[in-house]
Each structure stands twice: as structure tokens, then as C-alpha cells.
């Protein structure tokens, strides 16, 4: 007897429906075809034990299972439940008339219970698009899939439960969640807050500007000056995620199984901080079976690279294209996948190998030559994509001992959100540009016009501070953001003056 059941495979961040055909005939054999990987080939052992422990059996006949389309590579153990239900239906151990109306996914334990799967959200989205009535999946993933409205999501704890439902003995209630309510309730619960930061007012101002314009930023300072603490709080002042952004972010994390069990929509902007020993594949994505890397997991959030010069140069160089295009394309002989990667880059570094600025009275400070060799580890093209450079000095004891708390993230976020709304309105006609950091040369010339006083100030700064040519456009972008925070229609000399301060690495002899 031939039965068709349906599962799904995830490539990139999109799902593809997989038809699993199960045919049982005379003879004794077990054939599994359709480019399954080792985890799927081993499923027969898990399925056999799970069926035996729940009062069913693997039929002693010729079982042929085809996973179509047969030319597409399938991977993972999430097809266990799909294949098991196909075998039960094809061998008449269960009676069903509508099993073809559902997507069925789940990894089986030997006792028949289900383990969570990856990619539940994109699978649910595809199931709805293709008109399936429902989706059976492990309970741990149900809330994530239930984000998709218009599709019945059935949380399943063990194989016996789904068998009873299919046969009409005991119905599983579909999980229904209010997406809008879920989104709004979880939106405002940040783990970190800027009111914990003592002193560092200049750096907090710099962070506010970076958040308002979506600018990449690098923090330069000795150990213990608060670079990591400040970076961790940056997501709390970024504008709240829209529902579309939350869905897109959840989708990426779902693909790699990073959604917490029994969790639904991701409402907080992601913050990723990979170690400096990371490989280029782990950072950008890829592998034999391509998976999103850290830069895609940072989509709509912040990627923090601590101790930037310690990262391998090859790793840093592969970030150049994603920083520019805001997406990553990974090509293989059989297919190509694209992952979104629109993130804010926050990097930190010591000013020298010793960790300190030049100080004649400090025997630990490095020589200017050692410092230049240290800085040379970061390429010019990468620095071209970082708009703001700021020096972070250690906080004096007087500030640390103050009981007065600083400004909260909520207060800063209100100003940032207001500035972002101005930018959204400004770039409304361009679907690819949403905030100032994304401006190209054409937009810079259009929206960053300077009066005579501002032009003179910028020219003098370029000459006297020996600013490099690449600093020019960056200063204009940052000054446009500062003007937006001031709700100013035009860039003023004070905006230019402040933006010039944030180009430390472009100044010759800044370390001296």
C-alpha cells in the first residue's frame, strides 16, 4: 500500500515541502531513498524502538521510502515522526483519511516521546502558504510555530498522542496565541540599562548618536574602562523592533535552533559577541550544509567584536561585503542561499598591545612603533565602514562612588526613536535606505548640505588634524544624525564640530 505524508526542509531561511512516499509490499527489506543524510538513515532504529514501546511494530515486509524531490539533500532527525506515521498508515496499523492534509515533523526518542526540531517558524510559514490544514510538531516548538496565524499548530509530546488524534480517539487542541499581545507584552524587558553606567557621559552621547543613525562604532580604551559594559547596553536604546522585524529575526534564530524551548516571538534586538578565535565560516555562515553565521544572527541587532585586532585578518575581511550589502550569499555547486545581515557593528580594542595609551610615566605603555603595528592589523577598507571612533577613558573613583544614577535607556531610546522617525520620513521614497548610515554619495550630497561656516570648519579640521579623505563622508553622515537628534533641518557648525571629534583613528599621531 502506498501512502504520502509531508514534512519540510529548510534551506537558507526558507522552507521547502518534502513529500515522503511510503510503499509496503511483499518481501523483507528497508529502502530509504531521496538523498537522506546519516541521521535520517539511522531513523529506522529509533522508529522501530518507538513503535515497539507504544504497542506497534515495524512491519516485516519490503518497505520503500522515497523523500521527494529526490535530487535535494535532506538532513537531520526531524523526519522521524513523519516516516513513522507513514509506515503506520501504509501498513494499516492506524486508520486515517486526512493525514495528507498536515505537515508532520519531530525527532523520536526510543520511548516515543518527541525532541525539539529546528526551523519550526519557516516551516509553519510555508505550510500556510501551500494550504495545509495543520502542523504537528514537538510541544517545545509549538509556541514558535503558532506565531503564524491561519494554520492549526498541534503540540505533540509523544507518538501515541498524534496517533490518537489522527484516529479520532483523543483530539489535540491547536495552540493559539495572540501575536500582537505577545509582541507588546515582551517588548519592554531589557536585561541591561544605561542608568547602571557611572560617568562616561561622552561615550553615552556617542552611543546615542550611533543608535540614532545606525552607525558602526569602535571603542578604544584600556582594560577596565567599560567598553564591554557600554556595548551590551546599546541594544536597549535602539528603536523597538517592529512586528515584521521580530518575525524576521525569529525566523533566522529558528533555523539554527536558537529559540528557547516554549518561547515564541523574539522581541528584543539580538546582541551577539563571538570570541576572537571564531572562524570565517562561523562568522559569516556556510558549511557543508549552510547555516547562518554570527552576522546573520545579529540581524536587526548588534554584533560586538571585542578586542578587534585579535581577530584573524581573514575573518575581518569577509565582513566587508555583508557590511555594505546587508546580506550574505553562500554559493554551493547545487544551490545558493542568502541570509539577511543588517546589523550594527560595535567593535572595541586596546590602544596598544600593552593595553594603555602613550604615557611617559607608565613603564607598561608600548612604543609608538608597537602601537602602529598593532593598529595595522585592522585594514583600511574595514575602518572605512566604521563611522564613529571614540576613546574610552577609565572612570575616576569619584564618579564610581556616586550614588546618583545616570540617564535610563528608556529616556535615551525616546530621543533615538524620534530621530529615526525623521530619517524614515526623509528616505521614504527609497526602499533600500532607512537611516543615515546607509546613505550613499548621492544622498550625502542631497541631505548633508553645509553652510559657509560649517564648510570652513570642516576644511580647517581636515587640514589641521590631518584627517584622511575617508573621514569626510563619515563626518557628514554623523553630523546629519546629530542634527536629527537636535530636530534641526540643516547641519550647523556645532554638529560638524561634534562629529569631527568622533574620528580618532583618522588623526595622525592620535596616540601620542
C-alpha positions, -999 to 999 in steps of 0.1 A, spaced: 0 0 0 13 35 -9 8 64 15 21 100 12 29 121 42 45 156 43 75 171 61 97 201 53 133 210 48 149 244 55 174 260 31 186 294 40 157 309 59 130 295 37 113 261 39 106 236 11 79 209 15 91 174 13 68 146 2 76 113 19 61 83 0 59 51 19 52 19 0 48 -15 17 50 -47 -5 58 -84 -3 93 -93 8 116 -83 35 137 -51 31 140 -15 41 150 10 14 153 48 22 160 69 -9 160 106 -18 194 118 -7 190 113 31 219 120 54 232 96 81 208 110 107 178 101 85 193 67 76 196 59 113 159 68 118 148 31 113 163 21 146 147 50 165 113 44 148 114 6 154 121 11 191 95 39 195 68 18 178 75 -13 198 74 7 231 39 20 221 22 -12 210 30 -10 173 57 -26 151 79 -21 121 62 -44 95 83 -74 84 78 -66 48 95 -47 20 94 -10 30 104 16 4 105 52 15 111 80 -10 118 115 0 109 138 -29 122 159 -45 148 131 -48 176 154 -60 175 176 -29 198 168 0 178 161 33 194 163 67 186 159 104 164 137 126 133 158 124 118 134 98 115 105 123 78 112 132 69 118 95 84 85 84 69 66 114 34 79 107 38 70 70 48 34 79 19 30 103 -6 43 78 8 23 49 8 -9 70 -29 -3 81 -19 -2 118 -37 31 120 -68 43 101 -66 77 86 -83 96 58 -67 130 61 -30 125 70 -21 142 38 -36 175 50 -9 180 76 29 187 79 43 163 105 78 169 120 96 156 151 126 136 163 116 104 181 132 91 213 132 54 219 102 56 242 82 75 216 85 110 231 95 139 208 126 161 208 125 197 195 134 205 159 150 234 141 132 258 117 97 255 131 87 290 121 98 290 84 82 255 81 49 269 95 50 298 72 55 275 42 27 252 53 3 280 54 14 293 20 8 258 5 -26 254 20 -20 227 46 -46 225 74 -22 220 103 12 213 116 21 185 141 54 192 159 70 188 193 55 208 222 88 227 227 85 243 193 47 249 192 47 284 205 72 294 179 52 280 151 19 293 164 31 328 156 17 320 121 -20 328 120 -43 308 98 -26 275 105 -36 249 132 -5 241 152 -8 209 172 18 205 201 27 168 204 45 152 233 47 116 221 38 95 191 8 79 208 -8 113 212 -7 121 174 -19 85 166 -50 90 188 -57 124 172 -54 110 136 -77 81 145 -102 104 162 -98 89 197 -85 119 215 -81 153 199 -52 176 204 -62 212 209 -44 235 185 -22 261 202 -35 297 196 -15 327 207 -23 364 203 8 376 183 1 413 189 -3 408 226 27 385 228 48 411 209 37 441 231 40 423 264 76 412 258 88 444 242 100 463 272 120 440 295 157 447 288 183 429 310 207 459 309 201 496 313 223 527 308 214 540 343 239 515 357 267 533 339 286 557 361 303 586 344 312 581 307 288 609 296 307 615 264 306 578 255 269 575 262 263 605 240 283 588 213 263 556 217 231 576 214 243 591 181 254 557 168 219 542 176 201 572 161 218 569 128 226 532 127 263 540 126 290 514 132 312 523 161 346 514 176 356 520 212 393 524 220 404 523 256 424 503 282 411 472 300 385 480 326 374 513 311 338 499 305 339 491 267 320 458 270 295 471 296 286 500 273 283 478 242 259 454 260 236 483 267 235 496 231 205 473 221 184 489 249 185 523 232 178 511 197 143 518 184 119 489 194 116 462 168 86 463 145 64 432 143 79 424 108 115 428 122 106 405 151 92 378 128 123 381 105 147 379 135 128 349 150 129 331 116 167 333 115 172 321 150 146 293 144 167 279 115 197 272 138 175 261 168 184 291 190 148 298 201 144 289 237 120 260 245 84 270 248 93 305 236 76 324 208 84 357 192 118 373 197 110 409 207 144 421 219 171 431 194 198 404 193 233 410 207 260 387 195 295 387 209 317 360 192 351 351 206 381 364 187 391 328 178 360 324 156 364 311 120 353 330 90 326 303 83 312 306 118 311 344 115 296 348 80 278 315 77 283 284 54 295 249 59 287 217 41 251 223 50 249 261 51 238 277 83 235 313 93 267 328 109 270 353 137 264 383 115 230 369 104 221 360 140 228 397 147 203 408 120 182 437 133 205 439 163 242 444 174 273 424 165 300 431 192 336 423 183 357 426 215 395 430 210 391 436 173 429 434 164 429 399 179 405 385 153 422 369 123 426 393 94 408 369 70 378 367 93 375 405 95 379 409 57 349 386 49 327 411 68 333 439 43 307 427 18 279 420 43 285 454 60 280 470 26 252 448 11 235 439 44 230 403 33 252 372 29 251 350 -2 266 315 2 270 296 -31 274 258 -35 275 236 -66 239 226 -62 223 257 -46 227 292 -34 213 306 -1 210 342 11 208 353 47 199 388 58 226 406 78 215 441 86 233 448 119 252 475 138 288 467 142 303 477 176 340 469 180 364 475 209 401 475 211 430 484 234 451 514 221 482 492 221 495 457 228 501 466 265 465 479 267 474 516 275 477 549 258 511 565 254 522 577 288 558 586 295 552 579 332 538 544 327 565 518 322 539 494 308 530 516 278 540 505 243 562 525 220 546 544 191 561 518 167 545 489 186 512 507 186 512 513 149 520 476 142 490 467 165 467 491 146 478 478 113 460 445 120 428 463 111 426 471 74 417 505 60 387 491 40 372 478 72 377 511 90 361 528 61 328 511 71 330 523 107 316 558 111 325 566 147 358 562 166 358 571 203 384 569 231 371 554 263 390 566 295 388 548 328 361 562 352 376 581 382 368 569 417 347 600 424 323 590 396 322 553 406 313 562 442 285 584 432 251 571 443 232 592 417 222 570 387 226 581 352 200 586 325 180 555 318 179 536 285 142 544 281 149 581 281 177 578 256 156 555 234 128 581 231 153 606 215 167 579 193 133 568 181 123 603 174 154 608 152 148 575 134 113 586 125 127 618 109 151 596 88 123 572 79 103 601 65 134 615 47 141 583 29 105 572 24 110 571 -14 140 547 -13 131 512 -1 168 503 5 177 532 27 161 536 62 186 556 83 216 579 78 244 553 80 230 537 48 233 569 27 254 567 -4 273 595 -20 242 608 -39 221 610 -7 250 626 12 252 654 -13 215 659 -12 208 657 26 241 669 41 245 703 26 267 727 46 266 765 50 297 785 47 306 784 84 303 746 85 323 742 53 351 763 67 351 744 100 353 710 82 381 723 58 401 736 88 397 703 106 407 682 76 439 703 73 449 709 109 440 674 123 454 656 91 421 638 87 421 612 59 399 616 29 377 587 40 367 607 71 349 633 50 317 614 42 317 598 76 317 632 93 289 644 71 267 613 79 273 616 117 267 653 117 234 647 99 224 623 127 234 648 154 213 674 136 183 650 136 187 645 174 185 683 177 155 683 154 174 707 131 166 708 94 201 718 84 235 708 96 250 735 118 287 742 127 283 727 162 270 695 146 301 693 124 323 702 153 310 673 174 312 648 145 348 657 139 356 645 175 345 610 166 372 602 141 401 594 164 418 567 142 419 591 113 440 617 131 478 613 127 495 609 160 463 605 179 481 580 202 510 603 210 
